[in-house]
Structure formats: structure tokens, C-alpha cells
Amino acid sequence: MSPLTHRAPGLVGAALSSGVPVGLICDGIHVVDDVLALALRARPAPDLFYAVSDAMPTVGGPDHFRLYDMDLRVEDGRLVNPEGSLAGAHVTMAESVARLVTRVDLSPEAALRMAVTVPSGLLGRQDLATVEGRDAADLLVLDDGLAVAGTVAGLA
């Protein structure tokens, strides 16, 4: 993707100035926290970003796996290919929410809208952004540090 520069805003500049929703991987690697915070402030209206996990099997699984005849592995918190280039993300959506709150200084409500409300609306599935009618096993409970502490079903 072309970078944002002062004379050629490219795709990044077009995305920032548009009213089109844009997905971001909030892992501090794909987009560093300072740039993410800047991008959030630059949008013309609220709720135009949504969080994308791009999570691979290493999240909650082994530290390596094979994809398209390529061995991918976690190295220093990054998912990389044999050449050491970024090959996906090693982050959960809950970790993205925590990062948005603790490192990017979003409110928990804004971070949850990025993770749940905005994408469910884009899918035309607003029902996915409500707790009403949901199975208690599908509802995560976050602790004070925003880490997953379990599910609502597990607390009963």
C-alpha cells in the first residue's frame, strides 16, 4: 500500500478523508499505536473504523503452522514467514479492544463499537451487537485489565 505523504496522500489519505468504514488490525504491529490514534482523530465522523483481528491458528494454538506450502511462525509476537516478513496477525479481538483502551486511549465503549457494533452493522447483523437473545456461553467477561476472564455462562 502506498504511504501517506504530504504531496501524495494515496490510499491512506483517501481512506482517512472519506466516509467509508475502514478496517484496521489493532495489534501495534500492522499499525503502530501512535499512528492508529492519529488515524482515529483524523476521520470526518465517529465509528468509521472497525477492528480486524486477522488472527491465525497461532492464537490459542501452536506457535507455528503451514499455509500454502509455507511455514509461518510467531517470532517476537509477530507472525512471520520464512523470510521474516509479516504474514498475518497474532492477536485476538479481545486483545485488540484492550490495546485500543490502554495504548490508544479510546474509551471502552468506543473500542467495543470498533470490535462489535460497527462490523455487525456493516454485515447487516445488528443482532450480533446485542446481548439480548444470545447464549451466555457466547458472551465474554473482561476483567479490570480488559483480559478475558471467562464467559457469562461460566460465572453462573
C-alpha positions in Angstrom: 0.0 0.0 0.0 1.3 3.4 -0.8 2.3 5.5 2.1 0.7 8.8 3.1 3.0 11.7 2.1 2.5 15.4 2.0 2.2 15.6 -1.8 0.6 12.2 -2.5 -1.9 11.1 0.1 -2.6 7.8 -1.7 -4.9 5.2 -0.3 -4.3 6.1 3.3 -5.2 9.7 2.7 -8.3 8.7 0.7 -9.4 6.4 3.4 -8.9 8.9 6.2 -10.8 11.7 4.5 -13.7 9.5 3.3 -16.9 8.5 5.0 -16.2 4.9 4.1 -15.7 2.4 7.0 -12.1 1.1 7.2 -10.8 -2.0 8.9 -7.6 -1.9 11.0 -5.6 -4.6 12.6 -5.1 -3.2 16.1 -2.0 -5.2 17.2 0.6 -2.4 17.4 2.5 -4.1 14.5 0.4 -3.6 11.4 -0.4 -0.1 12.5 1.6 1.3 15.4 -0.4 2.7 18.3 0.6 6.4 17.7 -0.5 6.2 14.1 -3.7 4.4 15.0 -4.5 7.2 17.5 -3.8 9.8 14.8 -5.9 8.0 12.2 -8.8 7.8 14.7 -8.7 11.5 15.3 -8.4 12.3 11.5 -11.7 10.7 10.4 -14.5 13.0 9.5 -17.1 11.2 11.7 -17.0 8.7 14.6 -17.3 5.0 14.1 -15.7 4.8 10.7 -13.1 2.3 11.7 -13.6 -1.2 12.7 -11.2 -3.6 14.3 -9.9 -6.6 12.4 -8.1 -9.5 14.1 -6.6 -11.3 11.1 -6.0 -13.9 13.7 -4.2 -17.1 12.5 -4.1 -20.6 14.1 -1.3 -19.5 16.4 -3.8 -17.6 18.5 -4.7 -20.2 21.1 -2.7 -22.8 19.3 0.8 -23.8 18.3 3.5 -21.2 17.7 3.8 -22.3 14.0 1.7 -23.8 11.2 1.8 -24.5 7.5 -0.2 -22.4 5.0 0.1 -22.6 1.2 3.4 -24.7 1.4 4.9 -22.0 3.7 5.9 -22.4 7.3 4.6 -19.5 9.4 5.7 -18.9 12.9 5.4 -16.5 15.8 8.6 -14.5 16.4 8.7 -11.7 19.0 4.9 -11.5 19.0 4.7 -11.2 15.2 3.5 -13.9 12.8 6.2 -14.2 10.1 7.0 -16.2 7.0 10.4 -18.0 6.5 11.9 -14.7 5.3 10.8 -12.9 8.4 8.2 -10.8 6.7 4.8 -10.1 8.4 2.4 -12.9 7.4 -0.7 -12.2 9.4 -1.6 -11.3 13.0 -1.2 -13.0 16.3 -3.9 -11.1 18.2 -7.4 -11.8 19.5 -10.3 -9.3 19.2 -10.3 -9.0 23.0 -6.6 -8.1 22.9 -7.3 -5.5 20.3 -10.0 -4.0 22.4 -7.6 -3.9 25.4 -4.9 -2.3 23.3 -7.3 0.4 22.0 -8.2 1.3 25.5 -4.8 1.0 27.2 -2.4 2.1 24.5 -4.5 4.2 22.1 -6.6 5.9 24.9 -10.0 5.1 23.5 -12.9 4.7 25.8 -14.0 1.1 26.4 -17.3 2.0 24.7 -15.6 3.3 21.6 -13.2 0.3 21.5 -16.2 -2.1 21.8 -18.0 -0.3 19.0 -14.9 -0.8 16.8 -14.8 -4.5 17.6 -18.5 -5.4 17.7 -21.1 -2.7 16.7 -19.5 -1.2 13.6 -18.7 -4.6 11.9 -22.0 -6.1 12.8 -23.8 -3.1 11.3 -21.7 -3.4 8.1 -22.8 -7.0 7.9 -26.4 -6.0 8.4 -26.4 -8.1 11.5 -27.1 -5.6 14.3 -28.3 -8.6 16.4 -24.7 -9.6 16.8 -24.0 -6.4 18.7 -26.6 -7.0 21.5 -26.6 -9.3 24.5 -30.4 -9.9 24.2 -31.2 -13.4 23.0 -27.6 -14.5 23.0 -26.3 -17.7 24.6 -24.5 -16.9 27.8 -21.5 -19.0 26.6 -21.0 -16.5 23.7 -20.7 -13.5 26.0 -17.2 -12.8 27.2 -16.4 -11.3 30.6 -13.5 -9.0 30.7 -11.6 -8.3 34.0 -10.4 -4.8 35.1 -7.4 -5.1 32.9 -9.6 -6.0 29.9 -8.3 -9.5 29.7 -10.8 -12.3 29.0 -11.9 -13.7 32.4 -14.4 -16.2 31.1 -17.9 -16.2 29.8 -21.2 -15.2 31.3 -22.2 -18.9 31.4 -19.0 -19.7 33.3 -19.9 -17.2 36.0 -23.3 -18.7 36.7 
